[in-house]
Amino acid sequence: MKNYILDTSVLLYDSKALFAFEENNVIIPITVIEEIDRYKKDITETGRNARETSRILDGLRKKGSLAAGVKLDNGGALYIKIHSDTDEKKLPQDLFENKRDMFLFSVAIAAKAENKHPTVFVTKDVYLRIKADALGIKVQDYESDTIAIEELYPGQKECVVDAAKVDSLKKGKPVAFKGEFLPNQYVTLIDKKNEENITYGRFDESKGEIVPLIQHVNEVNCRVTSRNREQSFALDALLNDEIGFVTLVGKAGTGKTLLAVAASVYKTVDENAYDRILVSRPTLPMGQDIGYLPGTVMEKLTPWMYPISDNIELIMRNSTGAKHKIRGFRELVDMGILIVEPLTFIRGRSIHNQYLIVDEAQNLTPHEIKTIITRVGDGTKIILTGDPYQIDNPYIDSSSNGLTYVVEKFKKQSITAHITLTKGERSALSELAANLL
């Protein structure tokens, strides 16, 4: 039996965290309840988790006194505790300018003294973890859905084979190959006698073969040309209608957003395979909700959509072979081909026959990713792009964000493909900055 003291950050990240500690005591300091109340009107996922936590606690309250403890279905018990002046005096007073932190730790000290069970303070706040450790309080991060970024599925592998197989795939003929592959895993075949003789393909699980990449990925109508192996893989996945879900992970400048936008324009404008392009991004970089900005929804979103408009303008400059003469971002929007929406408005929607791009997906929690994917209707292709090392959301990190989580969860599904892009192609200076800074 252990005591787990939960911080506000845990419940704002996952309202179901109350039930994640098996047959142990879960203790919530009263100051956490006060903080959650401040977030209840927030329309972001944080606000939804605050409201859901309140509803859960209110439901448990009806079963008994939260102060005395309420039994949970998993065998544990939930308590709400009030801090005491006696326990606060056991803490170094000059360490706490923030009374809230003192209240949290005093509850932890009291819980340990009360029943002698091992007590663990759980928080996603790195500074609180440091303080707790300095005070001799056992502490841990809340990691219900973590994927070590170093072990993230790369989406590709290399195989050394006979020259005949390399040459056959080069000629556009599928190659039967004995080996362990995941669905839609990308493969580099290398001639065992000549390492310079290589070719690329994708494992088709339904056929049990390595098939050639889509032939027209480098045609002028696609408006961009792949500059490296990973970009060729990405374009194949983005242009393949049989792959309904694509995840692109990579550092800044690797071409994630540009490739996704180029493929969406090609498939929608030129091939008419989709009714429209729907683009959305989290609005976290501004530090406040778009409701605080003046103007229409489109005007509010403008600061976050510059990366999309920049890429569309670049693509349209290269559209000499396009069937439809479209000048740029604004015309696509005015024609209704391109729709830009905040993720805030996606809940409850059903999105059919659209090319859906969610950029900067590393700033989303696993629950937010689930909410987005479950909106996808018939005929819609969804693309998630992001860099797990550039996260602005204070409640997630490179291991617990929704993008890396969904890559691992979906890697064995035939409807999805994943590519990790490693080489920056934006410019020599951009690549140096990404590697050195």
C-alpha positions in Angstrom: 0.0 0.0 0.0 1.3 3.5 -1.0 0.1 7.0 -0.7 0.1 9.0 -4.0 -0.2 12.7 -3.6 -1.5 14.2 -6.9 -0.5 17.7 -8.1 -2.8 19.9 -10.2 -0.7 19.3 -13.4 -1.5 15.6 -13.3 -5.3 16.1 -13.3 -5.2 18.8 -15.9 -3.2 16.4 -18.1 -5.4 13.4 -17.5 -8.7 13.5 -15.6 -8.7 9.7 -15.3 -5.4 9.8 -13.3 -7.4 9.3 -10.2 -7.9 5.6 -11.2 -4.4 4.9 -12.4 -2.7 3.9 -9.1 -4.2 0.5 -8.5 -4.9 -0.6 -4.9 -3.3 2.4 -3.3 -4.4 5.6 -1.6 -4.8 8.6 -3.9 -4.7 11.9 -2.0 -5.6 15.3 -3.5 -4.6 18.4 -1.5 -7.4 20.9 -1.2 -5.3 23.5 -2.9 -5.3 21.4 -6.0 -9.2 21.5 -6.0 -9.0 25.3 -5.8 -6.6 25.5 -8.8 -8.7 23.1 -10.9 -11.6 25.4 -10.3 -9.7 28.3 -11.9 -9.5 26.3 -15.2 -13.1 25.1 -15.5 -14.1 27.9 -18.0 -11.1 27.3 -20.2 -12.2 25.9 -23.6 -9.0 24.0 -24.3 -8.3 20.4 -23.4 -6.9 21.6 -20.1 -10.3 23.2 -19.3 -12.1 20.0 -20.3 -10.0 17.9 -18.0 -10.6 20.3 -15.2 -14.4 20.0 -15.7 -14.2 16.3 -16.0 -12.1 16.0 -12.8 -14.8 18.1 -11.0 -17.5 15.8 -12.3 -15.7 12.7 -11.2 -15.0 14.0 -7.8 -18.6 15.1 -7.4 -19.7 11.6 -8.3 -17.4 10.0 -5.8 -18.6 12.5 -3.1 -22.1 11.0 -3.4 -20.6 7.6 -2.4 -19.2 8.9 0.9 -17.0 11.5 2.6 -14.0 12.5 0.5 -12.2 13.6 3.7 -12.7 10.2 5.3 -11.9 8.4 2.0 -14.0 6.9 -0.7 -13.3 3.4 -2.1 -12.5 3.2 -5.8 -13.5 0.4 -8.2 -9.9 -0.6 -8.6 -9.5 -1.4 -4.9 -7.8 1.9 -3.9 -9.2 4.8 -2.0 -9.5 8.5 -2.7 -9.0 11.3 -0.1 -9.1 15.1 -0.2 -6.8 16.5 2.5 -6.4 19.9 4.0 -3.0 21.2 4.9 -2.1 22.0 8.5 0.1 24.7 10.2 1.8 22.0 12.2 3.0 20.2 9.1 4.0 23.4 7.4 6.4 24.2 10.3 8.3 21.1 9.5 9.3 22.6 6.2 12.1 25.2 5.7 10.1 28.5 5.6 12.6 30.4 3.4 12.3 27.8 0.6 8.7 28.7 -0.1 7.8 32.1 -1.5 4.8 30.3 -3.1 2.5 29.2 -0.3 0.8 26.8 -2.6 3.9 24.6 -2.8 4.2 24.6 1.0 0.5 23.4 1.2 1.2 20.5 -1.2 4.3 19.2 0.6 2.7 19.6 4.1 -0.1 17.2 2.9 2.6 14.8 1.8 4.4 14.9 5.1 1.1 14.5 7.0 0.1 11.5 4.9 3.4 9.7 5.5 3.2 10.3 9.2 -0.5 9.3 9.5 -0.3 5.7 8.2 3.4 5.0 7.7 2.8 3.9 4.1 5.4 4.9 1.5 4.4 8.3 0.1 5.0 9.5 -3.4 4.4 13.0 -4.7 3.2 12.8 -8.3 3.6 15.9 -10.6 4.3 16.9 -14.1 5.9 20.1 -12.9 9.7 19.6 -13.1 10.4 22.4 -10.5 8.1 20.7 -8.0 9.9 17.4 -8.6 13.2 19.1 -7.8 11.8 20.7 -4.7 10.3 17.5 -3.5 13.5 15.6 -4.0 15.4 18.3 -2.1 13.0 17.9 0.8 13.5 14.1 0.9 10.0 13.4 -0.4 9.8 10.6 -2.9 8.6 12.0 -6.2 7.7 10.8 -9.7 6.4 12.1 -13.0 2.9 11.0 -14.2 3.7 8.9 -17.2 0.6 6.9 -18.2 1.3 6.9 -21.9 5.0 7.5 -22.5 7.1 6.4 -25.4 10.9 6.9 -25.1 11.7 9.2 -28.0 15.0 7.4 -28.6 13.1 4.1 -29.2 10.4 5.6 -31.4 9.5 3.5 -34.4 11.4 5.0 -37.4 9.1 3.7 -40.1 11.9 2.3 -42.3 14.7 -0.3 -42.4 17.6 -1.3 -44.7 18.1 -4.8 -46.2 21.1 -6.2 -48.0 20.0 -8.4 -50.9 21.1 -9.8 -54.2 21.5 -7.4 -57.1 18.6 -9.1 -58.9 16.1 -7.9 -56.3 17.4 -4.4 -56.4 17.2 -4.3 -60.2 13.7 -5.8 -60.2 12.4 -3.2 -57.8 14.1 -0.4 -59.9 12.1 -1.7 -62.9 8.8 -1.3 -61.0 8.3 -5.0 -60.2 7.3 -6.0 -56.7 9.8 -8.2 -54.8 9.0 -11.1 -52.6 11.1 -10.9 -49.5 11.4 -13.1 -46.4 11.8 -10.9 -43.3 10.0 -9.2 -40.5 8.3 -6.0 -41.6 5.5 -3.9 -40.2 2.6 -2.8 -42.5 3.7 0.0 -44.9 7.2 0.0 -43.5 9.6 1.6 -46.0 12.6 -0.4 -47.1 16.0 0.4 -48.7 17.3 -2.5 -50.7 21.1 -2.5 -50.9 23.1 -4.7 -53.4 25.3 -6.9 -51.2 28.1 -6.7 -53.8 27.8 -3.0 -54.6 26.6 -0.7 -51.8 26.0 2.1 -54.3 23.4 0.1 -56.1 20.3 0.8 -54.0 16.6 1.3 -54.4 13.6 2.1 -52.3 10.2 0.4 -51.7 7.3 -0.1 -49.3 6.2 -3.3 -47.7 2.7 -4.2 -48.8 1.3 -6.4 -46.1 -1.7 -7.5 -48.2 0.6 -8.9 -50.9 3.5 -9.9 -48.7 5.8 -8.0 -51.1 8.0 -4.9 -51.2 6.4 -2.7 -53.8 7.9 0.3 -55.7 7.2 3.8 -54.5 4.5 5.7 -56.3 6.0 6.6 -59.6 4.8 10.2 -60.0 6.2 11.5 -56.7 8.7 13.5 -58.7 6.4 14.7 -61.4 6.1 18.5 -61.8 2.4 18.4 -61.0 3.2 17.5 -57.4 5.1 20.8 -57.3 7.9 19.6 -55.1 10.7 17.1 -55.6 12.0 14.9 -52.8 15.6 15.8 -51.9 16.4 12.7 -49.8 15.3 9.1 -49.1 13.0 10.0 -46.2 11.2 12.7 -48.3 10.7 10.1 -51.0 9.1 7.8 -48.4 7.0 10.6 -47.1 5.6 11.6 -50.5 4.7 8.0 -51.3 2.7 7.8 -48.1 1.1 11.2 -48.6 0.0 10.4 -52.2 -1.2 6.8 -51.5 -5.0 6.7 -51.1 -4.8 3.3 -49.5 -2.9 4.8 -46.6 -5.5 6.8 -44.7 -3.3 7.9 -41.7 0.3 9.3 -42.0 2.5 10.5 -39.3 5.6 12.6 -40.1 8.2 13.3 -37.3 11.3 15.4 -37.8 13.3 18.4 -36.7 12.8 21.9 -38.1 13.5 22.2 -41.8 13.1 18.5 -42.8 10.1 19.3 -45.0 7.3 17.8 -43.0 4.7 20.6 -43.5 5.9 21.4 -47.1 5.5 17.8 -48.2 2.1 17.4 -46.6 0.8 20.7 -48.1 2.2 19.9 -51.5 0.6 16.4 -51.5 -2.8 17.8 -50.3 -2.9 20.4 -53.1 -2.0 17.8 -55.7 -4.6 15.2 -54.5 -7.3 17.9 -54.1 -6.7 20.4 -56.8 -5.3 18.2 -59.6 -6.7 14.7 -59.0 -10.0 15.8 -57.3 -9.5 12.8 -54.9 -10.7 14.9 -52.0 -13.4 17.6 -51.6 -11.1 20.1 -49.8 -8.0 20.5 -47.7 -8.6 21.1 -43.9 -5.6 22.4 -42.0 -5.4 22.9 -38.3 -2.7 23.6 -35.7 -2.6 24.0 -31.9 -2.7 27.6 -30.9 -0.3 27.2 -27.9 2.6 29.4 -29.1 0.6 32.6 -28.5 0.1 31.6 -24.8 -3.7 32.4 -24.9 -6.8 31.3 -26.6 -7.8 32.9 -30.0 -10.8 34.5 -28.5 -8.6 37.2 -27.1 -7.6 38.3 -30.6 -9.8 40.7 -32.6 -11.5 39.9 -35.9 -13.1 36.8 -37.6 -12.0 33.2 -36.9 -9.7 33.4 -40.0 -8.1 36.7 -38.8 -7.6 35.2 -35.3 -5.9 32.2 -36.8 -3.6 34.2 -39.1 -0.6 34.3 -36.7 -0.6 30.5 -36.4 -1.1 29.8 -40.1 1.8 31.7 -41.5 3.8 28.4 -41.9 1.0 27.0 -44.0 0.5 30.1 -46.2 4.3 30.3 -46.7 4.4 26.7 -47.9 1.4 27.2 -50.2 3.0 30.3 -51.8 6.2 28.4 -52.4 4.4 25.5 -53.9 2.3 27.7 -56.2 5.4 29.4 -57.5 6.4 25.9 -58.8 3.1 25.0 -60.3 3.9 25.6 -64.0 2.4 22.2 -64.9 -0.7 22.5 -62.7 -4.1 21.8 -64.4 -5.7 24.6 -62.3 -4.0 28.0 -62.3 -4.3 29.1 -58.7 -2.2 32.0 -57.6 -1.8 31.3 -53.9 -3.0 30.7 -50.3 -5.8 33.4 -50.4 -7.3 32.1 -53.6 -7.4 28.5 -52.3 -9.3 29.8 -49.2 -11.7 32.0 -51.2 -12.5 29.1 -53.5 -13.3 26.9 -50.5 -10.6 24.4 -51.4 -8.6 25.2 -48.3 -10.3 25.4 -44.9 -8.3 26.6 -41.9 -9.7 25.8 -38.5 -8.5 25.8 -34.9 -8.4 22.4 -33.2 -10.7 23.9 -30.5 -13.7 23.5 -32.9 -13.0 20.0 -34.1 -14.8 18.2 -31.2 -18.2 16.8 -32.3 -17.5 17.1 -36.0 -17.6 14.3 -38.6 -15.1 15.0 -41.4 -15.7 13.2 -44.7 -13.7 13.0 -47.9 -11.1 15.7 -46.9 -7.4 15.9 -46.8 -6.8 16.7 -43.1 -3.4 18.1 -42.0 -2.7 18.6 -38.3 0.5 20.5 -38.0 2.6 20.8 -34.8 0.9 17.7 -33.4 3.6 17.3 -30.8 1.8 19.9 -28.7 -1.2 17.6 -28.3 -1.9 15.2 -25.5 -2.8 11.5 -26.3 -6.4 12.3 -25.5 -6.5 15.3 -27.9 -5.0 13.1 -30.6 -7.7 10.5 -30.0 -10.4 13.2 -30.2 -9.0 14.3 -33.6 -8.7 10.9 -35.2 -12.2 9.9 -34.1 -13.6 12.8 -36.1 -12.4 11.2 -39.3 -15.2 10.0 -41.6 -15.3 8.0 -44.8 -12.8 9.0 -47.5 -10.7 11.3 -45.3 -6.9 11.1 -45.1 -5.3 12.5 -42.0 -1.7 13.7 -41.7 0.0 14.5 -38.3 3.3 16.3 -38.4 5.5 17.5 -35.6 8.9 17.7 -33.8 8.8 16.0 -30.4 11.8 18.1 -29.4 9.9 21.4 -29.8 7.0 21.2 -27.4 5.2 24.3 -26.0 2.6 22.5 -24.0 3.7 22.7 -20.3 1.9 19.4 -19.5 3.7 17.1 -21.9 7.2 16.3 -23.1 9.0 14.4 -25.8 8.0 11.1 -24.3 4.4 11.8 -23.3 3.0 13.8 -26.2 0.2 12.5 -28.4 2.3 12.4 -31.6 4.9 9.9 -30.4 2.1 8.0 -28.6 0.0 7.5 -31.7 3.1 6.5 -33.8 3.7 3.5 -31.5 0.1 2.6 -31.1 -0.7 2.5 -34.8 2.6 1.1 -36.2 1.1 -2.4 -36.7 -2.0 -1.2 -38.5 -2.3 -1.5 -42.3 -4.1 1.8 -42.7 -1.1 3.9 -41.4 2.4 4.8 -42.4 5.1 6.6 -40.4 8.3 8.3 -41.5 11.0 9.9 -39.4 12.7 12.7 -41.3 16.3 13.4 -40.2 18.0 15.6 -42.8 17.2 19.3 -42.9 16.6 20.7 -46.4 15.4 24.2 -45.7 18.8 25.8 -46.1 22.4 25.2 -45.0 22.0 27.8 -42.3 18.8 26.2 -41.0 20.4 22.8 -40.8 23.4 24.2 -38.9 21.1 25.9 -36.4 19.1 22.8 -35.9 22.2 20.7 -35.2 24.3 23.2 -33.3 21.9 25.3 -31.2 
